[in-house]
Amino acid sequence: MRIQKKIEETLCRSVCGGWDRNFLESILNRLSRGDVLSAKQKQTLGLVLARNTIEDQGKHENWSVTYEQEYKADARILAAYHARQPYYKPMSADILAGLVPERAKFLRMHDNKYSKKVLSQHKAINKYCAGEYIMPRASFNSYKHCDTGVDMIWANQQNLIENFKKRGGFILEVCEEIYSAAKGAKRYKLLPIGSTIPIIIEERYLKMGRRNNQH
């Protein structure tokens, strides 16, 4: 049958892997037994064949070069976010370790709605700059929205955060990593007034401070 030959040709391509390969092998077995495919199976078969063509094989073979030139910078930003989520966590670890991810799965990650939001926030213009005096907004939740980046005794952490809430702090730098797919997710490392330990807070929980708050 023509469709069986097309499946066999597709299975010969290295671009066809993972779930796609398992699905095609299963369908091929069904056809060899004379089974009739359901409408849903036919629809899925068409989609799988369409994303594992000769053209896709060429892209697969050149993927390492394409990744380095077009995707690597974005990949590290996305990996920092997805490493904290369950679905793409293993691939994110590989990216952060400097490995080239599998093309099809990476592109699914790159193009999903959360990734688009993360990249949008990363590329957005910084609302605040290094050296500016900052206070927390009313929406700031002391422990949920603050990262000290170090292990601290709870009482010391509480004093650090309470000090920032009362007196504010100065921005040291804008962090590259984005940890949430929300507007205002850009992260800032800042030093609370009177403290030697910096904290990291997202932009949406910060506002410009007034100088009289420093006292």
Kinemage of the C-alpha trace (Angstrom):
@kinemage 1
@onewidth
@group {chain A} dominant
@subgroup {mainchain}
@vectorlist {calphas} color= white
{ca met a 1} P 0.000 0.000 0.000
{ca arg a 2} L 1.137 3.528 -0.765
{ca ile a 3} L 0.624 4.752 2.784
{ca gln a 4} L 2.685 1.876 4.200
{ca lys a 5} L 5.570 2.769 1.881
{ca lys a 6} L 5.363 6.402 2.959
{ca ile a 7} L 5.503 5.369 6.623
{ca glu a 8} L 8.510 3.105 5.958
{ca glu a 9} L 10.314 5.930 4.150
{ca thr a 10} L 9.605 8.278 7.052
{ca leu a 11} L 10.919 5.757 9.582
{ca cys a 12} L 14.218 5.672 7.680
{ca arg a 13} L 14.812 9.328 8.539
{ca ser a 14} L 16.634 10.175 11.750
{ca val a 15} L 14.460 13.246 12.198
{ca cys a 16} L 11.594 10.903 13.093
{ca gly a 17} L 12.086 9.962 16.726
{ca gly a 18} L 10.425 9.670 20.099
{ca trp a 19} L 6.638 9.594 20.111
{ca asp a 20} L 6.391 10.078 16.329
{ca arg a 21} L 8.494 6.981 15.629
{ca asn a 22} L 6.559 4.851 18.105
{ca phe a 23} L 3.266 5.990 16.616
{ca leu a 24} L 4.324 5.221 13.039
{ca glu a 25} L 5.620 1.785 13.997
{ca ser a 26} L 2.300 1.049 15.713
{ca ile a 27} L 0.304 2.179 12.672
{ca leu a 28} L 2.523 0.152 10.360
{ca asn a 29} L 1.839 -2.973 12.441
{ca arg a 30} L -1.888 -2.307 12.296
{ca leu a 31} L -1.854 -1.913 8.532
{ca ser a 32} L 0.207 -5.073 8.063
{ca arg a 33} L -2.512 -6.964 9.972
{ca gly a 34} L -5.168 -5.504 7.730
{ca asp a 35} L -6.684 -3.241 10.399
{ca val a 36} L -8.714 -0.230 9.326
{ca leu a 37} L -7.560 3.064 10.794
{ca ser a 38} L -10.011 5.296 12.615
{ca ala a 39} L -10.617 8.872 11.511
{ca lys a 40} L -8.593 10.102 14.503
{ca gln a 41} L -5.665 7.807 13.669
{ca lys a 42} L -5.696 8.984 10.040
{ca gln a 43} L -5.670 12.611 11.164
{ca thr a 44} L -2.768 12.038 13.562
{ca leu a 45} L -0.896 10.039 10.923
{ca gly a 46} L -1.136 12.951 8.512
{ca leu a 47} L 0.270 15.345 11.103
{ca val a 48} L 3.166 13.032 12.006
{ca leu a 49} L 4.126 12.439 8.371
{ca ala a 50} L 3.920 16.164 7.654
{ca arg a 51} L 6.497 17.027 10.326
{ca asn a 52} L 9.006 14.320 9.340
{ca thr a 53} L 9.519 15.057 5.644
{ca ile a 54} L 12.740 15.120 3.598
{ca glu a 55} L 12.817 18.871 4.171
{ca asp a 56} L 12.558 18.323 7.936
{ca gln a 57} L 15.396 15.803 7.695
{ca gly a 58} L 17.602 18.507 6.182
{ca lys a 59} L 16.736 20.898 8.981
{ca his a 60} L 17.437 18.128 11.490
{ca glu a 61} L 20.892 17.481 10.041
{ca asn a 62} L 21.773 21.198 10.175
{ca trp a 63} L 20.144 21.746 13.564
{ca ser a 64} L 23.306 22.175 15.636
{ca val a 65} L 24.424 25.083 13.428
{ca thr a 66} L 20.948 26.626 13.321
{ca tyr a 67} L 20.616 26.311 17.089
{ca glu a 68} L 23.950 28.018 17.754
{ca gln a 69} L 23.214 30.882 15.363
{ca glu a 70} L 19.502 31.492 15.928
{ca tyr a 71} L 18.285 29.973 19.186
{ca lys a 72} L 21.036 29.549 21.753
{ca ala a 73} L 20.641 32.935 23.434
{ca asp a 74} L 16.869 32.521 23.795
{ca ala a 75} L 17.314 28.895 24.821
{ca arg a 76} L 19.268 29.772 27.966
{ca ile a 77} L 16.616 32.287 29.027
{ca leu a 78} L 13.844 29.745 28.472
{ca ala a 79} L 15.807 26.975 30.195
{ca ala a 80} L 16.153 29.100 33.342
{ca tyr a 81} L 12.354 29.384 33.430
{ca his a 82} L 11.438 25.818 32.406
{ca ala a 83} L 14.021 24.280 34.768
{ca arg a 84} L 11.614 25.340 37.525
{ca gln a 85} L 8.632 23.715 35.756
{ca pro a 86} L 8.068 19.936 35.429
{ca tyr a 87} L 7.490 19.321 31.708
{ca tyr a 88} L 10.687 20.621 30.082
{ca lys a 89} L 12.923 20.302 33.137
{ca pro a 90} L 15.262 17.552 31.769
{ca met a 91} L 15.816 19.355 28.457
{ca ser a 92} L 16.357 22.646 30.288
{ca ala a 93} L 19.104 21.015 32.357
{ca asp a 94} L 20.806 19.883 29.134
{ca ile a 95} L 20.611 23.387 27.660
{ca leu a 96} L 22.082 24.963 30.788
{ca ala a 97} L 24.868 22.344 30.638
{ca gly a 98} L 25.730 23.540 27.121
{ca leu a 99} L 24.189 20.657 25.154
{ca val a 100} L 22.195 21.050 21.930
{ca pro a 101} L 18.561 20.033 22.598
{ca glu a 102} L 16.496 17.742 20.361
{ca arg a 103} L 15.061 19.946 17.621
{ca ala a 104} L 11.353 19.087 17.580
{ca lys a 105} L 10.920 19.152 21.350
{ca phe a 106} L 12.913 22.357 21.716
{ca leu a 107} L 10.823 24.132 19.086
{ca arg a 108} L 7.649 23.075 20.902
{ca met a 109} L 9.068 24.604 24.074
{ca his a 110} L 10.284 27.714 22.263
{ca asp a 111} L 6.912 28.363 20.635
{ca asn a 112} L 4.548 27.705 23.535
{ca lys a 113} L 2.636 30.606 25.071
{ca tyr a 114} L 4.570 30.654 28.332
{ca ser a 115} L 7.919 30.794 26.554
{ca lys a 116} L 6.718 33.688 24.417
{ca lys a 117} L 5.771 35.605 27.559
{ca val a 118} L 9.132 34.854 29.176
{ca leu a 119} L 11.073 36.070 26.133
{ca ser a 120} L 8.857 39.139 25.911
{ca gln a 121} L 9.641 40.041 29.520
{ca his a 122} L 13.353 39.381 29.053
{ca lys a 123} L 13.531 41.656 26.007
{ca ala a 124} L 11.352 44.390 27.516
{ca ile a 125} L 13.011 47.695 28.387
{ca asn a 126} L 14.151 47.795 32.012
{ca lys a 127} L 11.841 49.920 34.123
{ca tyr a 128} L 14.606 50.561 36.653
{ca cys a 129} L 18.378 50.948 36.361
{ca ala a 130} L 21.369 50.177 38.558
{ca gly a 131} L 21.785 52.733 41.333
{ca glu a 132} L 18.127 53.756 41.550
{ca tyr a 133} L 16.394 53.912 44.915
{ca ile a 134} L 13.498 51.408 45.138
{ca met a 135} L 10.657 50.590 47.529
{ca pro a 136} L 8.313 47.580 47.555
{ca arg a 137} L 4.750 47.962 46.278
{ca ala a 138} L 1.767 47.170 48.503
{ca ser a 139} L 1.381 43.872 46.590
{ca phe a 140} L 4.820 42.719 47.749
{ca asn a 141} L 4.596 39.526 49.827
{ca ser a 142} L 7.719 39.354 51.993
{ca tyr a 143} L 8.565 35.682 51.550
{ca lys a 144} L 6.713 34.661 48.415
{ca his a 145} L 8.135 37.450 46.253
{ca cys a 146} L 11.685 37.726 47.590
{ca asp a 147} L 14.790 35.615 46.943
{ca thr a 148} L 17.926 36.094 49.028
{ca gly a 149} L 19.871 33.479 47.090
{ca val a 150} L 21.544 32.246 50.293
{ca asp a 151} L 20.566 30.071 53.249
{ca met a 152} L 19.682 32.259 56.201
{ca ile a 153} L 18.280 31.855 59.691
{ca trp a 154} L 14.590 32.740 59.500
{ca ala a 155} L 14.918 35.609 61.983
{ca asn a 156} L 17.783 37.161 59.976
{ca gln a 157} L 15.822 36.823 56.744
{ca gln a 158} L 12.808 38.431 58.393
{ca asn a 159} L 14.913 41.373 59.603
{ca leu a 160} L 16.426 41.804 56.134
{ca ile a 161} L 13.039 41.898 54.412
{ca glu a 162} L 11.392 44.081 57.035
{ca asn a 163} L 14.263 46.530 56.719
{ca phe a 164} L 13.718 46.677 52.960
{ca lys a 165} L 9.977 47.219 53.417
{ca lys a 166} L 10.625 50.193 55.726
{ca arg a 167} L 13.676 51.796 54.116
{ca gly a 168} L 13.894 50.459 50.570
{ca gly a 169} L 17.137 49.738 48.777
{ca phe a 170} L 19.323 50.435 45.753
{ca ile a 171} L 19.379 48.362 42.571
{ca leu a 172} L 22.668 46.575 41.955
{ca glu a 173} L 21.838 44.920 38.637
{ca val a 174} L 19.104 43.571 36.386
{ca cys a 175} L 19.065 39.756 36.426
{ca glu a 176} L 19.084 37.895 33.116
{ca glu a 177} L 16.875 35.012 34.258
{ca ile a 178} L 13.078 35.200 34.174
{ca tyr a 179} L 11.285 32.848 36.564
{ca ser a 180} L 7.612 33.589 35.856
{ca ala a 181} L 5.552 34.077 32.678
{ca ala a 182} L 3.840 37.230 33.908
{ca lys a 183} L 3.946 40.912 33.067
{ca gly a 184} L 6.591 42.621 35.175
{ca ala a 185} L 8.572 39.406 35.696
{ca lys a 186} L 11.958 41.014 35.055
{ca arg a 187} L 14.089 40.430 38.156
{ca tyr a 188} L 16.298 42.945 39.997
{ca lys a 189} L 19.075 42.360 42.494
{ca leu a 190} L 19.039 45.132 45.059
{ca leu a 191} L 20.702 45.948 48.349
{ca pro a 192} L 18.413 47.018 51.198
{ca ile a 193} L 19.640 50.105 53.013
{ca gly a 194} L 21.815 49.164 55.985
{ca ser a 195} L 22.296 45.574 54.769
{ca thr a 196} L 25.245 43.687 53.295
{ca ile a 197} L 23.081 40.919 51.799
{ca pro a 198} L 21.329 41.598 48.455
{ca ile a 199} L 17.837 40.341 47.585
{ca ile a 200} L 16.123 39.651 44.249
{ca ile a 201} L 12.583 40.867 43.526
{ca glu a 202} L 10.477 41.001 40.360
{ca glu a 203} L 9.734 44.344 38.752
{ca arg a 204} L 5.971 44.105 39.334
{ca tyr a 205} L 6.519 44.304 43.114
{ca leu a 206} L 8.767 47.395 43.007
{ca lys a 207} L 8.308 51.147 42.680
{ca met a 208} L 10.536 54.211 42.723
{ca gly a 209} L 11.260 55.319 46.259
{ca arg a 210} L 11.311 58.752 47.834
{ca arg a 211} L 14.567 59.815 49.421
{ca asn a 212} L 12.984 60.529 52.804
{ca asn a 213} L 12.219 56.785 53.115
{ca gln a 214} L 15.946 56.116 53.590
{ca his a 215} L 15.954 57.318 57.166
